[in-house]
Every structure is written in structure tokens, then in C-alpha cells.
Amino acid sequence: MSIWQELRRRRVYRMAGFYVVGAWLVIQVADVFFPAWGLPETALRFLIIAAILCFPIALVFSWTFDITSSGIVKTEPADPGEVFDNSLKRTDHLVLVALLAIGAVIVFGSLQKIVEEVDDAVAVAEKIANSVAVLPFVNLDTNPDTGYFSDGVTEEILHRLSSLKALHILSRTSSFAFRNSDEGPARISEILGVRYLLHGSVRRDNNFVRVTARLIDDTGYQVWSETFDRKLEGIFAIQSEIASTVASRIEREIIPPAELPAGRTTTNMGAYDAYLVGREFVSARTPGWDDNAIAAFENAIQLDENYAPPYAGLAVALTINNPDFEDVSEFILRTAETAIELDPGLADGHAALGLVLLNLAALTGDKEADLERAERSLRQALELDPSLSLAYTWLAVTLTEQGRREESLAVLEQGLLIDPLNPVSSYNMALHLKVLGVSGRERAEQMLLRLTHLPEPPWMAYTGLATLYDETGQLDTSIHWLKQFALASASSGAGNHSAILAGRYEHLGLTEDADYWASDAMARTPQPAQRFLYKAIQGQIRGNLQGVQEELDKLHAALGTDVSGLQRWQAIVFARANIYVGNFDAGINVLESVFDLQSISEVDDLNFIFGLGAVHLLAYAYQQVGRHDEATELLSRLHDQLDSYVVERKMDFGPLHQLRALNSGLRGDFDAAADALEAAVKVGWLQYIWVMNNPAWAEIIADPRVARLLDDVKVELERQQSVVEQADAEHDFRTEYEALRSSGGS
């Protein structure tokens, strides 16, 4: 008898058919009921895996045993004339137990995975009673470029709902992250941690607008739906009406719409359109966003000078990352105050004023008073609109500037509760967490990884992960995330991924790759100063002092002797380059103009490694020109500052310990320097090349203990170098990147 006939006789085919049909039915039922029970989509995947793994077990069972009215018996042989005892023997029982155990392990493992997924989902975002996420309303206009109008309708509804204290409303950033997402309502509500989702559509037709709104619960059940047809000038009334209707369905009582202040509305739809365009640019932060946003807000103000929101938007656009802020600060302050004068209840106006005052604090002679005013304004903004997520971030920075670190963290936590997927809030929280030891770094990693699962991951997720892994000694993983950043931003021409990738490859000794990415970075900017910085940093890392001097000469040829136009961080890099090549006086003059050396603690907490590293190099330069008393006094204060980070704030991460090692070495305490460097290596520090080619470290690396530690670091770097080389050999990343760049015309 052939094997195929024997399979038929032992009913293996029949078992296979029954199993496939049965498994299919179970999976279909699970596909319907799992979302209703709040189980994540991965639960269904684990069920399918279990069904596949148990299939061969079922076939083996069918081949070996039969299920009869007398129970399970061993299958009779093919020869009917042979006397055969089909009762189960000890070995048969062992086989049955083994098959049952294997199947149970597979099923139990899948169930355990499902439980873990459910637990993880609950841990990530616990649903809050009366919580609502307002998803972006779909733009049904024939012109897709008017999408900003539907977003404006969505945001106004969101702000209106936020004023209802009985509701917990998620902020814009988290809700809008699911624009065009394929995720179902159950999954979106699970990730966001909300009970209800509000979504809909907006269609404009000449002077009329139709807004359709739908409220669904976290199972996908439609609680309410309604269509609003109005004249376009009545758009503000529509927004208020929709908000009140949604609130009534959730709170089980009708909340009459409040009259909006005149300053928050406009009868000039051109002004409203221009304002929405400006706000969209501020939210997107695409290349050139600031100029476009400023132009749009100014146009809105010109069309209706009594319309308050554009003044607030203009103040924000003129403040964020504005190198000329000091020159126009008086005008910006007046712009923010005008928004509040026109509408004292405008949350955006108070937030804008708080941001302006926060930036003014670094310029005026009364920093404490400006910070106190900034805090009051930002708290007022959040009182008026608790969903204004950026106000939480600005308030947290304001509190940090006042030395109130714990309060700052609490505010960031509160902001993430309102807007859990806000990239700015998540990034800033990760910056705080990553310096607080293993548990802090693990949470920072989870927060940033969570952002990468969004339909359109923000660039901060990539750069945050790249920095986190770099500082914990995982340069190979850091490069992986920088590649994702490069691919995401290649077609737009945005991002500083090329310069960072050049540095990572340089640290691993992969100079050919480093040269490629440095060239790409320089090709992205027409600014001579920026190109100088890329080459100067590369020369410093490699220890190519002649190359650094050549770049300094080029910069002077392009800009002359006056480098006062450089941004602060650019001036620091310029000063550092001068000190590396022995131009100590030039480097000292620049750094003394950049820092208030009487207040070391004024260095920004979120960038303090870069700032304090530069001040240590200043102390080294003092030593080289014979200003030993100044160097000793400065190093002593820096030592106390670093100790306060470690002891009082309990910070524990590599770059901080590296600074402590440098500080101890410059003070002549090489044992303490070795101890600090050992602590750095323990938490994954691998910045070997920065140390080896930095003249301030020359005497420190000669210490035997330090030398042994650096040898161990070098071995680990060589291991990671081979990992990166293998990954690049298996996948032609550069070709893919260049294709994306070409498609974007950059």
C-alpha cells in the first residue's frame, strides 16, 4: 500500500480538512469578538500562530490513534489478517501526553502573549471616563489643498470641547496622528486611551459648508451622527453647536453653547482662511514653515485687525527658533499682548505671551520676574484650554529655568496625559528620563518607540532614539534609527540626519561612510558657516588639526573677522575649533562672550552636556595661556555643579560621567578621573574618539587605569563596527536614500 493510501486509511486527510475548517471558524469568530472585547490586534495574530503550530500535532495524532466509542485506541495495521492488539500501551500513553503537552504549551504561550499584549495596552494608555479624541475631519473639497480648512473646523471643535470640565479631551497632536490611518476605532481608542472618538467630514461649496460629525464608542458603535448645513460665515456657530451636541450625548444633559467673544470670530472668511493656513504651517514645521506662517498671520491681521487668534499665532511664529528674536522682541511682546486685549479668554494668546516672556527671560536684566510672568500666563492658558499641549511643554521649560525640576516633570506628565502622542512633549520627557539611570532610560525608550508606530512618525522619535542609543553605547542601533530618519526626510530635503550619521560612522572608524554623509550634509546648506561647522567637527573627531585650521581660514575668508553673527551653538563650535588648533586667545574671547561665567547653572538643562563641555575646554585654554587661578576657580565651580547633578538629581548616564572625568583630570586628580570614566563605561559610554583626539584629555589618557578602560571601549567599538558593516553590505541603504532624494527634487 502506498503512503498516500495509508494516509487515507488512517483518516489523516479527513483530520486535516476538519482541522482547517475548524481553525478557520475559530479565527473568524475571534476576528469579530476580539475587538468587541477590547483585545489588541496582535491577540488574533498569536491565535493564528497557535493554530498553525498545532496543525502538525493533529496530523501526527490522526496517523497514530483513532477516536472510537471505546475511547482513544491505537490505529490498526494495514494487513487485516494480522492479529493486532490496539489497546494503548505505556509508550502510547507517553506519546499522547507528549502531544498534549506540546499543544498545551503552544496554546498557553499564545494565551500568555495575548494577556501580555492586553496588559501592555492597558499600561500604555488606561482609558479615562468621559474621554474623547477628536480625529481630523475629512476634507471633501474637490481641491485637496484646502485641507487646512477641515483641520481648522476640527481644532475649533476640539477647543470648544476642552472648555467643558466634565470631559477629558485629548490634544490635537495625538488625535491628528491617526489621519488616514488604517487602524480601526477599537485600536485607535486603545492606543489613545479614550472612550469615544469624534470624526466626520467637511465640504465647502461656494458660500455654504456641510459638516458631518459622528461620535463612536471604543467598540466602533455609533452613538450619534448629525449633519450641519450652514452658510460659510456661520462656521463658528456650527463648531459650537457640534461641541455642545457631543457633550450632551456623553454627559447625558444638554449644555447650551456659550457665546464666543467677538475677538475670537471674524466675518471675513479670507482672514479665517489665512489664519488656518498659518496655524497649519506652525503645526507641520516643514522647511520654511516660519516665513510662510508669518506671512499668513500677517495677511489675516491685515484683513481683520480685530481678529485675535492671528496675533497669537504671529507671536509664536516669530519666537520659535528665531535667531533675530532679541532685535524684534519688543514687537513680538506687543503682538502677544494685543491678542489678549482683543480676547482676554483666548488660551492661545496667553500661551503665546508665556512663550515670549520665557524667551525674554534670557535677555532682560530681571530674569526671575520674566519667568514668573511667563509661568502665570502659561497656567492661565491651560486653565482656559487644558488641551493646549504645547503650553505644557513651555510651562515645563519655564519651571526648569526656575530650578523647579520636579514640578517641571509633573507638568510634562500632565501634558502627556492630555496628549500622549505629542512628539515635543514625549521628546522632552525622554530627555529628562534618560539621565535617571536604567529605569529612566527604559521608559524614555518606550515613549520614543511608541511614536515610531504612528502612521507618520515624527522626526523627534528617530533623533531621540538615535541619541539615546548613542549615549548608552549602542552605536549600531543608533545608526539604524538615523537611517530611518534619513529615509523619512530624504524626499523633503529636511532634517540634519546627514551630519549626525557622519558623526556616528566617524566614531566607528568608518571614514569612507563618514565622508559620504558629511558631503551630503554640506550639500544641503548654502551657509558658509554651516559648512565650516560640519568640516571642523569632522576634523576635530579625526584629530586632523591641519584640516580644522584650513576650515577656520575658509570661514574667515567668507565672513571676515567678525563672527558675531553666528548662532550661540555655532559660536561654541568655532571657539572649540580655535582651541583645538592652539588659537587659545581667540577661543577664550568667544566663549567668554557666550557664557555668563558667574552663573554656571544658567546652562540649559536639556543641553547642559554641550554647554558644560565647552566651559571645560575654556578652563583648559586658561591653563594653556597661564591663567591658572581662573582655571582652578572655574574647574572647582564646575566640579560642584557636576556633583549636584549626580548626588542631588541622581543623574546617571555616560556623557555626564565623561565630563566628571575631564574635570577631575584637568584638576590633576587622575584617580578620580579613572573612577568617573569607569562609571561612564559601566552605563555604556563609547565616545572613545572624542577623548583620544581632544587635547584637553592628553594627560588623562596617559593614566594606566584610564588607558585600560579605553582599550576595552575600543574592542566593543570594533565589534559594533563589524555589525554596521555587515548591515550595510546586506542592504544598499545609500542607493535607496539617493532614489528618495531624487524623487523629492532635493
N, C-alpha and C positions, 0 to 999 in steps of 0.2 A: 504493500500500500504506500502511495506517495505521501510526502509530507503535507501536501495540500488536502488530500483526502482525510488524513489523520486529523488535521486542524478542523475539518468539517465535522468528523465523527465526534471529536471532543467538544463540539459546540463553541469553539473559540470565536468563529465568525459571528455567531449569534450574540455571544457575550460582548464582542467589540461593538456590534450595532446597538445593543441595548445600552451600553455604557456611553457611547457618543450621544445618542438621543437623550438619555437621562441627564448627562452633564450639560448638554445644550439647554434643556429645560430649566435646570437649576440656575444656570448663568443668566438666562432670560428673566427669570423671576427676580434674581438678585439685582439685575440692571434696573428693574422697576422699583424695588423696595429699598435698596441701599440708600439712594439719595433721600427718600422719604424719611428714613431712619436717621439721617444726618451722618451716614458713614462716608468717608472720603473716597474719591475715585480709585485710589490705589488699593482699597479693600477688594474691589472687583478684580483687579489685576492679580492679587495674591490668590483669589479663589480660582481663577483660570489656571494659574501656575500649579496649584494643588491638583486640579482636575487632570492636567497633562501628566504630572509626575505619578499619579495613582493609576493611569491607564495601563502601563506595562504590568503593574501588580495584579490588576484584574485579569489580564491575559494569562499570566502565569498560574493564577488560581484556577481559571477555567480549564487550562491544559491538565492540571494535576488532580483536581477534585470535581465532584458532581454534588449538586444540592438535590437531595431526594426527600421523599416523605419521611424517611427514616433518619434524616439529618444529613450532615456532610460526610461523603464517602469518597474513597479514592477511585479514580476513573479506571474501569476495567480495560484489559489489554485488547488489542485488535482481533486476536485469534479467538473466535467464540468457543473452540473446543478445549481451550486451556482452562484448567481449574484455577480460579483466582480468588483469593481472599481479599475482598475490598474493604474490610474493616480497617479503621485507622490505627496505625502503629505509633510507637513513641516518636519515631522520626517524623511521621506525618504531622503529629501534633506540634512538633518543634517548627516545622515548615509553616504551618498555619499561624502559629504565634509570631514567627518572624515576619510573615507577610502582614499580619495585623499590626504589628509594632511599627513596621516601616510606614504603612499607610497612616497610622495614628500620628507618627512623628511629623509626616508631611502636612496632614490636616491641622494638627496642633500648631505647627510652626506658622502656617498661613494664618490661622486664627490669631496667634500671638502677634503677627505682623499687623493684622487688622486692628487689634486692640492698641498696639503701639501707635499706629497712624492716627487713630481716633484720639488717643491721649495727647499726641503731639499737636493735633489740630486744636484741641481744647486749650492746651498750654500756650499755643501761639496767639490765639485770639478768642478769649472767652466772650460769649455773646452777652451783651448788656440789655437789660429790659428797655423797651421803647427806643431801641437804637435803629437809626435809618441811615443808609448810604444813598446819596443822590447820584446815580450814574449819569454820564453825559448824554443829554438828549440828542437823538439822531437828527442830522441836518438833511431835510428832504428837498432843499432847494435844488433847482437844476444846475445852479452854479456852486460847485463844491468849495470854492474859495470863500464862501460866506459862512463856513463852519463856525467862525468865531461868534456869530450871532446866536446860534443854538447853544454854544457854550456859555454865552452871556446870560441867556434865559435860565440855563441850569444853575449857574452860580447865584443869580439873584434869588431863585427859589431856595437854594441851599442857605444863603444868608438869612432869608426870611424865616426859615425853619429853625435856624440856630438861635433865634431870639426867643423861642418857646422853651422855657426852662424845663418843662416836663419831658422833653425829648433829648436823646443823645444823638447828635448829628456828626457824622464823620466829615472831615475836611475834604477839600477839593482834590488834593493830590492823590490820596488813597483811592477815592472813588473813581477819578478820571484815569487811574492806571489800567482800568479794565475796558477802556474804549476799544471797540472792535474785537474784544476777547471772545474766544470760543468756549470759555468756561460757562457752565450752567449756573442758574441762580443759587442752587444749593452750595456749590463750590465757592462762588464769589462771597456769599454771605458767611461762609465758614472761614475764609481767609480774612475777611474784614471784621468778623465778629459782630455782625448785626442781625437783627430780627427781620428787618424789612429792607426792600430795595425799591427805590423810586426811579423809574426810567420813562422814556417817552420819545416824542419826535416834535420837530418844529418845521413848519413850511411857511415861507413868505410868498405872497402873490400880490404884487403891486403894493397897495396900501393896506392889505389885510394880512393877518397872520393866524395860522391854526396851530395850536399847541395841544398835543395829545399826551396825557400823563397816565401812567399805570403804577399802582402800588401792589407789589407781590411780597409774600412772606418767604421765609428761608427754605420752604419746600418747593417753591415755584407756584404756589396757589395765588391766583389773582384776587386781591382783597377789594380793589376798587379801580375803576377806569373812567376817564371822562375826557371829552374833547372841548376845547375852548376856541371859539371863533371870534376874533375881535379886530377892530381897526388897529393898525400898527401903533398909533400914538397911545393906545391903551395897554401897551405891553407890561407896564409896571403893575397895573391893576390885575392883569392875568397872573403874573407871578405871585402876587399877594393872595389871590383867590385860590390858586393851586396849593400854596403852602398851608393855608387855613383848612382846606378840604382834607388834605393828607393828615394834618394834625387831628382833625375831628375823628377820622377813622381810627387813629391809633389811641388817642386819649378818650375816645367814646364820648366826646362832647364837642359842640361846635365852638370854635374860637374865632370870633369876628376879626377880620383883617383890620389892622391898625392903619391909620392914615400915615403914609410916608411923608417925611419933611420935604418941602419944596426943593431944597438944595440937593436932594438925592435923586430927583427925577428931572426930566427935560422933555419938552415938547418938540425939540429939534432932533429928529432921528439921525441926522448926519452927525451931530455931536455924540449921540449914543453909540453909533457905529464906530466912530473914531476912537472913543474910549475903549470899546470892546477890543478893537484891533491892538491898541496899546497894551491892554492888560494881557492879551494873548502872547505878545512878544515878551513881556516880563515873566510870564509863567514858563514859556518854552526855553528861554535863554539860549537860543540858537545864535550862530555867529552874526554879529551886527545887530543883536536884539536891542541894545541900548539906544542907538541912534534912531532905529525905527520906532521904538516905544516912545521916545521923547517927541519925535515928530507927530505921532498920532495923538498924544495927550495935548500937545500944544494946539493942534488943529481942533480938538474937541473944545478946548477953552476958548479959542477964537470964535467958534460957532455959538457957544453959550457960556458966557463968563460967569454965570450964576450956578453952574452945574458943578457940584463939589467933587465927585469921585475922580475926575481927571487931574485935579490939583494934587490929590493924594498919590495917584499913580505917577505923576511927573516928579514929585519929590523923591519917591522910591527909586525911579529910573535914574535920576541924577545923582543918587547917593551910592548905589551898589557898585563897587569896584571902579569908582571914578577917580583917576589919578589927579584930576584938577578940582577935587572936592573943596579943598581949602579956599581956592580962588573964588568959588561961586557959592560958598556955604551960606552966606547971608541971604542970597536969593532963594536957595533951597529951603531954608528955615521959614522964610516968609511964605513960600508956596504951601508948605505943610500946614502952617497956621491958617492960611486962607481956606483950606478945605474944612477945617474945624469951625471957622467963623460962619461959613455958608451952611454947615450942617453939624451942630455940636454932637449929634448922636451917631456920626459916621465912624464906624470902627476902623476902617481903612485909614481915615485921617489921623486918628490918634496913634495908630501903629506907625504910620509914616513919620509923624513928629518924633516918636520914640526912637526910630532908626536914625533920624537926622541928629538928634541930641546925643545918641550913642557915639556917632562918628565925630561930633563936635568935641566930645569929652577929651579926645586925644590932642586937640588943637588949642583949646582955650586955657586960661590960667586957673579956672575953677572946675577941675575935672570932677570932683566929688559932687558938686551941685548939679552939673550937667547929667551925671549918671543917675542921680536921684530923680531929676525931672524926666529922664528917659524911662526909668522904671515906672513912674506914675502914669505916664502916657501909655505905655505898653499894657499895664494892668487894666487901665480904663478900656483899651481896645478889646481885651479879652473879656471884660465884663459885658461889653456891648455885643460881642460876637465870639463865643467860645470856640468856634470852628476855624478861626483865623490862625492857621497853623504856623505861618512864618513869624507871627508875633511871639509865639512861644520860644522859637529859636533866638530871636533878637533879645527877648527878656532874659533868657538863659545867659547869653553873652554879657548882657548888662550886669547881671548878678556876679558872674565870674570876674568881671573887671573890678567889682567892689570887694573881691575876696570872699564871696559867699558861695563857695563851691558846692556845698551840699544842697543849698536852695536851688542852685543852677541845675543840678542833676534832677531834682524833684520836678522842676518846671519842664525839662526835656521829657521826663517820663510822662507828665500830664499831656504834653503836646502829642506824644506818640499814642496815647490812649485815644485822643481825638482823631489823629491822623496817622495810623500805624504804618502806612507805607510811604510817608513823606520822605523823600530821599535826603533832603537837607537835615531834617531832624534826626533821621536814622544815622546819617553820616556823622553828625556832631556828637550824638550819643556814643557811637562806636569809638570816636576819638577819645572820649573820656574813659570809656570802659577798657580799652586795650592796654592802658598803662597800669591797670589794677590787678596784675597777676593773672594766673591761669584762668580762673573763673570769669574774670572780666573779659579776657581775650576770647574765650569760648562764646560768651554772649554776643560780643561785638561781631564775631564771625557769623553767628546765626542770623543776626539782624541784617548784615550785608548780603549774605547768601539768599535770604528771603527776597530781597529786592531783585536778584537776578532771575527769579521765576516770574516776574511780571511780564505781560505781553511785550512791553517796550522798556527793558531795564534801563535805569538812569546811569549816566556815566559815573556818578559817585559810587555806585555799587562796585564797579570794576576797579576804580582807583583806590577805593577804601580797602578792598580785599588785597589788591596788589601791595599796598603799603603795609597792611597787617602781616601778610606772609613774609614780606621783606624783613620786617623788624623782628620776626620770630625765626629767622634762619631758614625760610623755605623759598629760596630764590627761584627754584624751578617752578613752584606753584605760582609765585608772584608773576613770573613771565607768562604763564598760561592765561592769567586773568588780564594782563596787559594786552595780550593778543586779542582777546575777546573785545576789549575796549577799542583796539585799533580797527578791528573789523566793523564794529558798530558805528564808528565815527569816520571811517575812511571816505565814504562817498560824499559826506558833507564837508570834508576838509577841516572839521573842528577837532578840538582836543589836543592835549600835549603828550599823547601816548608815545610818539616817536622819541622825544627827548628822554622820557622815563625808561623806555625799552633800551635805549642806547646805554644808559647808566647801568641797568641790570646786567646786560650782556658784558659790559666792561668789568663789572665786579666778578664775573665768572671767567674772565680771561679770554672771552670770545671776541677778540678785537675786530675781526672782519665784519661780524654782525653788528657790533657797536658802531663801526664806521658807517654802515648802511643806514642805520636808524638815525645817527647824528646828521647825516646828509639830508635825510628825509625831513628831519625837524627844521633844519636851516632853510630848506626849500619852501617851507610853509610860512615863513615870516619875511617880510621885506625890511624889517627894522634892523639896522646895523648893530645896535646894542644887543638885541636878542640873539643874533647870530654869533656875536662875540661871546656871549654867555655860554652858549652851547659848547663852543670850541674851548673856551677857557676851562670850563668844568671838566671836559674830557681830558684836557692836558694835565689838570691837577690830579685826576684819578690815576693817570698813567705815570705821573711823575715826570712828564715832559715839560720841564721848566722853560726850555727854549721856545717851545710851541706856545706856552702861555704868554711869554713876553712878546712874541710876534702878534698874538691876538690883541694884547694891550696896545701895541703900536697901531694896529688897524683901527681900533676903537678911537684912539686919539686923532687919527687922520680923518675919521668920519665925523667926529663930534667936536674936535678941538680939545682944549684943556678943561673946559667947563663941563663937568658931568653931573651938574646939579639937577638936570632934567631926568635923570634915571629914577625909576621907582625904588622904593626902600630896599626890597629884596635884591634888585639889580645892583644897587649901590654896595650892598654887602658882598655880593659875588665879586664885584670889581675890586673892593678893598682886599678881599681874601686873595685874589689873583696877584695883587701887588705884593702882599706879604710873602706869598709862596716864592716869588722870584727875587725877594730881597729888597723891594722898594718899601721899606718899613715906614718911613715918614708919610708917604702917600697913603698907605693903607690905614695908618693911625688917624690921619686927618679925616678921612671919610668915615671911619667907624665912630670917631668922637662926635661927628655931626649927626650920625644916625641914632645913637643911643644916648639916653639920659643916664649917665654912669652913676649918678647919685641915687638911682632907684632901679636896682637890678630887677626887682619884682615886677616892673612895668612891662616886661617882655610878655607878649601874648601867650596865654596858657596853651592854646591849641597849636602854636608854632614855636614853643619855647626851646626845643632842641636846636632848631636852626639859629635862633637868636642867641642863645647862650653859647653855642659852638663858636659863633663869630666873636663874642666878647672874650672867650678864652683865647682865641687867636690874637686878639688885641693885647691881652696880657703877655702873650709870648712875644709880640712885637715890642712891647715896652721893655722886656728883658733884653732884647737884641740891641736896642739903642741906648742901654744904660739907665733906663728909668725904673730901677729895681724897686724903689719904695712904692711907686704907683702900682707896679705889677703885683707886689706882695699884698698890698691892701685890697686890690681888686680881686685877686685869687681867693683871699680869705673870705670876702663877702660872697663870692660865687660858691665857695665851699659850704657856707651856711645855707645858702639858697638851695643847693642840691640836696643837702641833708634834710631840709624841710620837706622836700618832695618825697624822699624815701621814708622818713620817720613819721611826719605828721599826715601826709596824704597817702602813705602806704603804696607809692608807685613802685612797680617792679617790671621794668622792660629794658631791653638791651641798649638802645641809644642813650638812656639816662645813665646807666652804669658805665657806658663808654665815656661820657662826659666826666663822671666822677673819677675815672681812671686818669683822664687827661689832667684834671685839676690837681690830683694828688701828685702826678709825675712832674708837673710844672712847679709844684711847691717842693720838690725833691724827696717826697715820700714814696719811694718805689715799691715798698711792701704793700702800702695801701692801694697803690695803682694796680698791682697784680691782683689784690683781693677784689677790687671793683671790676677788673676785666674778667676775672673768673666768674663773678656773679652775672656779667653780661653774657658770657659763653653759655652759662647754665640755662638761660632763658632763650637761647637760640641766636645770639648775636653772631653775624658773619661778615661784618663790614671790614674785612681784612685789608683790602686795598686802600681804603681811606686812611687807615692807620700807617701802613707801610710807606706811603708817599706823602704824608703830611709832615712838614719839617718840625712842627711842634712836638711830634712823637719821637723824634730821632733818638733822644736819650732814653726814653721809656722802653722802646722795643729792644734796647740792648740788655735790659734786665733779664736774667736767665729764666725766671718764672714766667714773665710775660712772653718771652721767646717761645717757650714750650707750649703755652696756650695758643699762640698764633700758629704754630706748626699743626696743632690739632684742627684749628679752624681751616687751614689750607687744605688738609686732607678731605674734610667734608665738602669744601667748595669744589674740589676736583671730582668728587662723586656726583654732585649736582650738575656739574658741567657736562659730564657724560650723559646724564638723563636728558638735559636740554638738547644736546647734540643729536641724540637718538630720536627725540620727538620731532626735531626739525628735519631730520633725514626721512622720517616716515610720512611727513605731511609738508608739502611745499607751501608754507604759510605766506611767504613773500609774494608768490605768484597770485595767490588768492587776494591778498591785500592790494596789490597793484591793479588787479582787474576791477576791484571795487572803487579804487581811486579814479580810474579812467572813466568808469560809468558815471561818477559824480562830477566829472569835469574839473576835479581839483588838481 
